[in-house]
Amino acid sequence: MNWMLFLVSLVVVFLLGLMVSSITERKMEAQFAYTPQVEINELEPRNEVWGKNFPREFQSYYKTADTSFRSKYNGNAVIDMLEIDPRLVVLWAGYGFSKDYTQGRGHYYAIEDLQNSLRTGGPTGPDDGPMPATCWTCKSPDVPRVMNEHGIEEFYKGKWSRLGSEIVNPIGCADCHDAETMNLKITRPALIEAFERQGKDITKASHNEMRSLVCAQCHVEYYFDKKLPGKKGTPYLVFPWDGGQNVEAMEAYYDSIQHVDWTHKLSKAPMLKAQHPGYEVYKMGIHGKRGVSCADCHMPYKTEGGQKFTDHHIQSPLNNVANSCQVCHREESETLMANVFDNQDKIIENRDKLEELLVRAHVEAKQCWDLGATEEQMKDILQDIRHGQWRWDYAAASHGGSFHAPVEIGRVISKGIEVTQEGRIKLAKLLIALGFEGEVPYPPIKTKKEAQEFIGLPMEKLEAEKEKFKKELLPQWTAEAAKREATYDK
């Protein structure tokens, strides 16, 4: 009996020792986690500096450099969307996206992906950076720093290449956090201004609302307004939310100010290019209506070493079902993913049909012009093409829209099919009136190359310009940025 008591005592003491050791370790970890190691200056753009105080968040953020995840549709790998779907080249004929549309990777690559894109043009040649400096707005925590130093309007002026050596740090801490309090913070003026025009004060938003609003600084529909009073033609970043955030409200806004993103090369339609209305579509779905924030699914809480923190590996919830979905949903992961894919399959089936109809409409409209159609004869037809493709693009560009709000996206695509077909009926009547017999043939666009040749894109020249930029100007930007950042701590 004595020996048994002795052995039991040893086991108890051993277990108590483990518990005390664990508690002590957690306290030390907690002390390190919440005791600042360095002072972070206001508007500090370097994520590495923030990472000294918040190592777990920093380390999880840099997992956005991983490009190995592939879902049924897309993922975070490099995917040439024009190669997968050559119809896109025709739909965007005359616009930069017909040159290059590669799926964006994680936030870690925000700067690199913009520099590599053929859409930016070649800053060392005749195609001298057609994209404006405004295009940098969502790419880096250097943006609030430069805006603070030079002013918002000054930041938007000129071509994108003007700020190439200034905007160098990828999306990160200073984009969403106050350096002193670590509270979530809106750093992009376009979102604040959009709220103000609706009579709302964004500073009154709750913490839960802020966990989506910091995403809404960028993952939204927007346009560059060169007609704002007193801005002298500056491409000022504006969110078209004045009348609402659904597809019809934003369309009405654009029509009322006669905004045109580009004139289609084939049909001559005055086109709208949807950007990525992810926030607007999310608000219309069941998760948005029930107060689930963007961060709940894309940046769920995580426990490590006894510490609970927000996982900054911003990614698809399908790559983290246990922490993102199963916190609320008790179904097996395979069931949850099958539900998502089922919605995506149905949405994409109809979206693909709308793409085909729009390609036909653009080609048929070109045939009408070639036969001598007048602007008056084409006016209503071109408006139908504009409105039909706006609905397609709104659905296609709303990253995750078939998950966020499948009913709304299905409605938008269905209306897009209806509007486009109405335009094609008008085209058929006009073709007959112009003496055309038979059916306008569908273009030979089975590959990206064929589609780009069909719309007359000089791809070899564009690619040569980009290579010249990478070899000549990009190293210069990198050297200038390194010299500037060496002065920050001083």
C-alpha positions in Angstrom: 0.0 0.0 0.0 2.8 2.4 0.9 4.5 1.7 -2.4 1.3 2.3 -4.3 0.8 5.7 -2.5 4.4 6.6 -3.3 3.9 5.8 -7.0 0.6 7.6 -7.2 2.3 10.7 -5.5 5.1 10.6 -8.1 2.6 10.5 -11.0 0.6 13.4 -9.5 3.7 15.5 -8.8 4.9 14.8 -12.4 1.6 15.8 -13.9 1.5 19.0 -11.7 5.0 19.8 -12.9 3.9 19.5 -16.5 0.9 21.7 -15.9 3.0 24.4 -14.1 5.6 24.2 -16.9 2.9 24.6 -19.5 1.3 27.6 -17.7 4.7 29.2 -17.3 5.5 28.7 -21.0 2.1 30.2 -22.1 2.6 33.2 -19.8 6.0 33.8 -21.4 4.6 33.4 -24.8 1.8 35.8 -24.0 4.2 38.3 -22.6 6.2 38.2 -25.8 3.1 38.3 -28.0 1.8 41.5 -26.4 5.0 43.3 -25.4 6.2 45.5 -28.2 9.7 44.6 -29.3 10.0 47.7 -31.5 8.2 51.0 -32.0 6.1 51.1 -35.1 6.0 54.5 -36.7 2.8 55.9 -38.2 2.3 54.7 -41.9 5.2 52.2 -41.6 4.9 50.3 -44.8 7.3 47.4 -44.1 5.5 44.3 -43.0 8.7 42.9 -41.6 8.8 45.7 -39.0 5.3 45.0 -37.8 6.2 41.3 -37.7 8.7 41.9 -34.9 5.7 42.8 -32.6 3.2 40.4 -34.1 5.2 37.3 -35.2 2.3 34.9 -35.5 0.2 37.2 -37.7 3.2 38.1 -39.8 4.2 34.4 -40.3 0.7 33.5 -41.2 0.4 36.4 -43.6 3.5 35.3 -45.5 1.7 32.0 -46.3 -0.1 34.0 -49.0 3.1 33.4 -50.9 2.0 29.7 -51.3 0.4 29.1 -54.7 -0.2 25.4 -54.4 -4.0 25.4 -53.8 -6.2 24.5 -56.7 -10.0 24.4 -56.3 -12.4 23.1 -58.9 -12.5 26.6 -60.2 -9.4 28.7 -59.9 -7.4 28.8 -56.5 -4.3 30.8 -55.8 -2.0 29.4 -58.6 -1.0 31.3 -61.7 -3.8 30.6 -64.2 -4.0 32.2 -67.7 -7.7 32.9 -67.8 -7.6 33.9 -71.5 -6.1 30.6 -72.4 -8.8 28.8 -70.5 -11.5 30.9 -72.0 -10.6 32.6 -75.3 -14.0 34.2 -75.5 -12.8 36.8 -73.0 -10.4 38.2 -75.5 -13.3 39.1 -77.8 -15.4 40.4 -75.0 -12.7 42.8 -74.0 -11.5 43.7 -77.5 -10.0 47.2 -77.4 -9.4 47.0 -73.6 -6.3 46.0 -71.7 -7.8 42.8 -70.4 -7.7 41.3 -73.9 -3.9 41.5 -73.7 -3.5 39.7 -70.4 -5.7 38.3 -67.7 -3.9 36.1 -65.3 -5.6 35.1 -62.1 -4.3 37.2 -59.2 -2.3 35.2 -56.6 -2.1 35.9 -52.9 -1.6 39.4 -51.4 2.1 38.7 -51.2 2.4 39.0 -55.0 0.3 42.2 -55.3 3.2 44.4 -56.5 4.9 41.7 -58.7 1.7 40.7 -60.4 0.9 44.3 -61.4 4.5 44.8 -62.7 4.3 41.6 -64.8 0.9 42.3 -66.3 0.8 43.3 -70.0 -2.1 45.5 -69.1 0.2 48.1 -67.6 2.0 48.7 -70.8 5.8 49.2 -71.3 7.1 52.3 -69.5 10.3 52.3 -71.6 8.6 52.4 -75.0 5.9 54.0 -77.2 3.2 52.3 -75.2 4.3 54.4 -72.3 2.4 53.1 -69.3 -1.2 53.6 -70.4 -2.5 52.7 -67.0 -2.7 55.6 -64.5 -1.0 55.8 -61.1 -4.5 55.3 -59.6 -4.0 51.6 -60.4 -1.5 51.3 -57.5 -4.2 52.3 -54.9 -4.9 48.8 -53.6 -1.6 47.2 -54.0 0.6 48.3 -51.1 0.9 49.9 -47.6 3.2 52.4 -49.3 0.0 54.0 -50.8 -1.2 55.7 -47.6 2.3 56.8 -46.9 2.6 58.4 -50.4 -0.9 59.9 -50.1 0.0 61.4 -46.8 3.3 62.9 -48.1 2.0 64.3 -51.4 -1.8 64.4 -51.1 -4.6 62.2 -52.5 -5.2 64.0 -55.8 -1.4 64.2 -56.5 -1.1 60.5 -55.9 -3.7 59.7 -58.6 -2.0 61.9 -61.2 0.1 60.6 -64.1 1.0 57.1 -65.3 1.6 54.1 -63.1 5.3 54.1 -63.9 5.7 57.4 -62.1 5.3 55.6 -58.7 7.2 52.5 -59.6 10.0 53.0 -57.1 7.7 54.3 -54.4 5.1 51.4 -54.3 7.2 48.4 -53.4 5.9 46.7 -50.3 3.1 44.2 -50.9 -0.4 44.5 -49.2 0.0 44.2 -45.5 -0.3 45.5 -42.0 -0.5 49.3 -42.5 -3.3 48.8 -45.1 -5.8 47.8 -42.3 -4.3 48.7 -38.9 -3.5 51.7 -36.8 0.1 51.6 -35.8 -0.5 52.8 -32.3 -3.6 51.0 -31.2 -3.7 48.1 -33.7 -7.4 48.9 -34.3 -8.8 48.3 -37.7 -8.5 51.4 -39.8 -9.7 52.6 -43.2 -6.7 54.0 -45.1 -8.2 54.4 -48.6 -10.1 57.7 -49.1 -12.5 56.3 -51.8 -14.4 54.2 -49.3 -14.7 57.0 -46.8 -15.9 59.4 -49.6 -18.4 56.8 -50.8 -19.9 56.6 -47.3 -20.0 60.4 -47.0 -21.9 60.8 -50.2 -24.6 58.5 -48.8 -24.7 60.5 -45.5 -22.9 57.8 -43.5 -20.0 58.2 -41.1 -17.6 55.2 -41.5 -16.0 56.0 -38.1 -19.3 54.9 -36.5 -18.9 51.3 -37.9 -18.7 48.5 -35.4 -15.7 46.3 -34.9 -17.5 43.4 -36.7 -18.4 45.7 -39.6 -14.8 46.8 -39.8 -13.7 43.2 -40.3 -15.4 43.5 -43.7 -14.9 47.2 -44.4 -11.1 47.0 -44.4 -11.6 44.5 -47.3 -14.1 46.8 -49.0 -11.4 49.3 -49.5 -10.3 47.3 -52.5 -12.6 44.3 -53.2 -15.4 46.5 -54.7 -16.6 48.0 -58.0 -14.9 51.3 -58.8 -14.0 53.6 -61.7 -11.7 56.4 -62.4 -13.6 59.7 -62.8 -11.7 62.3 -64.9 -14.7 64.8 -64.8 -14.8 65.6 -61.1 -15.1 69.4 -60.6 -11.7 71.0 -59.7 -9.7 67.8 -60.3 -8.4 69.0 -63.7 -8.8 65.6 -65.5 -7.2 63.6 -62.6 -8.4 59.9 -62.8 -9.9 60.1 -59.3 -10.9 56.8 -57.7 -14.7 56.6 -57.0 -17.1 53.9 -55.9 -20.4 54.1 -57.8 -22.6 53.5 -54.8 -24.6 56.7 -54.7 -27.9 55.0 -55.7 -27.2 51.6 -54.3 -24.8 48.6 -54.6 -26.7 46.2 -56.8 -26.1 45.7 -60.5 -29.0 47.9 -61.6 -28.2 50.8 -59.2 -24.6 51.0 -60.4 -25.6 50.7 -64.0 -28.0 53.6 -63.6 -25.2 55.6 -61.9 -22.9 55.0 -64.9 -25.6 55.7 -67.5 -26.6 59.0 -65.7 -23.0 60.3 -66.0 -22.4 58.7 -69.4 -19.4 56.9 -68.1 -17.6 54.7 -70.6 -14.6 52.5 -69.7 -13.7 51.8 -73.4 -15.3 51.6 -76.8 -15.4 48.0 -78.0 -13.1 47.5 -81.0 -15.6 45.3 -83.0 -19.1 46.4 -82.0 -18.2 50.0 -81.1 -20.4 49.7 -78.0 -19.7 52.1 -75.1 -18.6 49.5 -72.6 -18.5 49.2 -68.8 -15.7 47.1 -67.2 -16.7 45.6 -63.8 -13.8 45.5 -61.4 -14.4 43.1 -58.6 -17.6 43.8 -56.7 -16.9 41.2 -54.1 -18.1 43.3 -51.1 -21.3 44.4 -52.7 -22.3 40.8 -53.7 -21.3 39.4 -50.3 -23.7 41.9 -48.7 -26.6 40.4 -50.7 -25.9 36.8 -49.7 -27.0 34.9 -46.6 -23.7 35.3 -44.8 -23.6 39.0 -45.3 -27.2 39.4 -44.2 -26.5 37.4 -41.0 -23.5 39.5 -40.0 -20.8 37.0 -40.9 -17.7 39.2 -41.7 -15.2 38.6 -44.5 -12.5 37.8 -41.9 -14.7 35.1 -40.3 -14.3 33.0 -43.4 -11.1 34.2 -45.1 -9.1 35.0 -41.9 -10.6 32.8 -39.2 -9.3 32.8 -35.6 -6.5 30.3 -34.8 -4.9 29.1 -31.6 -1.2 28.5 -31.4 1.0 28.1 -28.3 -2.0 28.9 -26.1 -2.6 32.2 -27.9 -5.7 33.0 -30.0 -5.1 35.2 -33.0 -6.5 36.0 -36.4 -5.0 33.9 -39.1 -3.6 36.3 -41.7 -3.2 33.6 -44.3 -5.9 35.3 -46.4 -7.2 32.5 -48.6 -10.2 30.6 -49.9 -12.2 29.0 -47.1 -12.2 25.8 -49.2 -8.5 25.4 -48.3 -9.3 25.7 -44.6 -12.8 24.2 -44.1 -12.3 23.2 -40.5 -11.6 26.7 -39.2 -13.7 28.6 -41.7 -16.8 26.6 -42.3 -17.2 24.0 -39.7 -17.1 26.5 -36.8 -20.8 27.1 -37.8 -21.7 24.2 -40.1 -21.6 20.7 -38.7 -21.6 18.8 -42.0 -18.5 16.9 -43.3 -16.0 18.9 -45.3 -16.7 16.9 -48.4 -20.4 17.8 -48.2 -19.8 21.5 -47.7 -17.4 21.6 -50.6 -19.9 19.7 -52.8 -22.5 22.3 -52.0 -20.2 25.1 -53.1 -19.2 23.3 -56.3 -22.9 22.6 -57.1 -23.7 26.3 -57.0 -20.6 27.2 -59.0 -21.4 24.6 -61.7 -24.9 26.0 -62.2 -23.8 29.6 -62.3 -20.9 29.0 -64.6 -23.1 27.0 -67.0 -25.3 30.0 -67.6 -22.4 32.5 -67.5 -20.7 30.6 -70.3 -23.9 30.8 -72.4 -24.0 34.5 -71.8 -20.4 34.8 -73.0 -21.2 33.0 -76.2 -24.2 35.2 -76.9 -22.1 38.4 -76.2 -19.4 37.2 -78.6 -22.0 36.7 -81.3 -23.5 40.1 -80.6 -20.2 41.9 -80.9 -19.4 40.1 -84.2 -22.9 40.7 -85.6 -22.7 44.4 -84.7 -19.4 44.7 -86.6 -21.1 43.1 -89.6 -23.8 45.8 -89.4 -21.2 48.5 -89.3 -19.4 46.9 -92.3 -22.6 47.0 -94.2 -23.1 50.7 -93.7 -25.3 50.9 -90.6 -25.9 54.3 -89.1 -25.3 55.4 -85.5 -29.0 56.0 -85.1 -29.7 52.4 -86.2 -27.1 51.0 -83.9 -27.8 53.2 -80.8 -30.3 50.9 -79.0 -28.4 47.8 -80.0 -25.1 49.0 -78.5 -26.9 49.9 -75.3 -28.2 46.4 -75.0 -24.7 45.0 -75.6 -23.4 47.4 -72.9 -26.0 46.3 -70.4 -25.7 42.6 -71.2 -21.9 42.5 -70.8 -22.0 44.7 -67.7 -24.1 42.0 -66.1 -21.8 39.2 -67.3 -18.8 41.1 -66.0 -20.4 41.9 -62.7 -21.0 38.2 -62.1 -17.6 37.0 -63.5 -15.5 39.6 -61.6 -17.3 39.4 -58.3 -14.7 36.9 -56.9 -16.6 34.1 -55.1 -20.0 35.5 -56.2 -21.5 32.1 -56.9 -20.8 31.3 -53.2 -21.5 34.7 -51.6 -24.9 35.2 -53.2 -25.8 32.5 -55.8 -29.4 33.5 -56.1 -28.5 37.1 -56.9 -25.7 36.2 -59.3 -28.1 33.7 -61.0 -30.6 36.5 -61.4 -28.0 38.9 -62.8 -26.8 36.4 -65.4 -30.4 35.5 -66.4 -31.2 39.2 -67.0 -27.9 39.5 -68.9 -29.0 36.7 -71.3 -32.4 38.4 -71.8 -30.9 41.8 -72.5 -28.3 40.4 -74.9 -30.8 38.3 -76.8 -33.1 41.4 -77.2 -30.1 43.2 -78.7 -29.4 40.2 -81.1 -33.0 40.2 -82.3 -32.6 43.9 -83.2 -29.3 43.0 -84.9 -31.0 40.2 -86.9 -33.7 42.6 -88.1 -31.1 45.3 -89.0 -28.9 42.7 -90.9 -31.9 41.8 -93.0 -32.7 45.5 -93.7 -29.0 46.0 -94.7 -29.3 43.1 -97.2 -27.4 40.5 -95.3 -28.6 36.9 -95.8 -27.8 33.9 -93.6 -26.1 33.7 -90.2 -23.0 35.7 -89.2 -20.3 33.0 -88.5 -19.0 32.5 -85.0 -15.3 33.6 -84.9 -12.5 31.0 -85.0 -11.3 31.5 -81.4 -10.5 28.1 -80.0 -7.2 29.4 -78.4 -6.1 32.7 -76.8 -3.7 33.2 -79.8 -6.5 32.8 -82.3 -8.7 35.2 -80.4 -6.0 37.8 -80.1 -5.2 37.5 -83.8 -8.9 37.8 -84.6 -9.2 41.2 -82.8 -5.8 42.4 -84.2 -3.6 42.5 -81.1 0.2 42.9 -81.8 1.1 40.5 -79.0 4.8 40.2 -79.9 5.3 43.9 -79.7 3.5 44.1 -76.3 5.5 41.2 -74.9 8.8 42.7 -76.1 8.0 46.0 -74.4 7.3 44.3 -71.1 10.6 42.3 -71.3 12.4 45.6 -71.9 10.8 47.1 -68.9 11.8 44.2 -66.7 15.4 44.4 -67.8 15.9 48.2 -67.8 13.5 50.0 -65.5 12.5 47.5 -62.9 16.1 47.1 -61.5 16.3 50.9 -61.3 13.1 51.0 -59.3 14.3 48.3 -56.9 17.6 50.2 -56.2 15.8 53.5 -55.6 13.4 51.9 -53.2 16.2 50.2 -51.2 17.9 53.5 -50.7 14.8 55.2 -49.5 13.8 52.4 -47.1 17.3 52.5 -45.6 16.3 56.0 -44.2 13.1 55.0 -42.6 14.5 54.0 -39.2 16.5 57.3 -39.0 
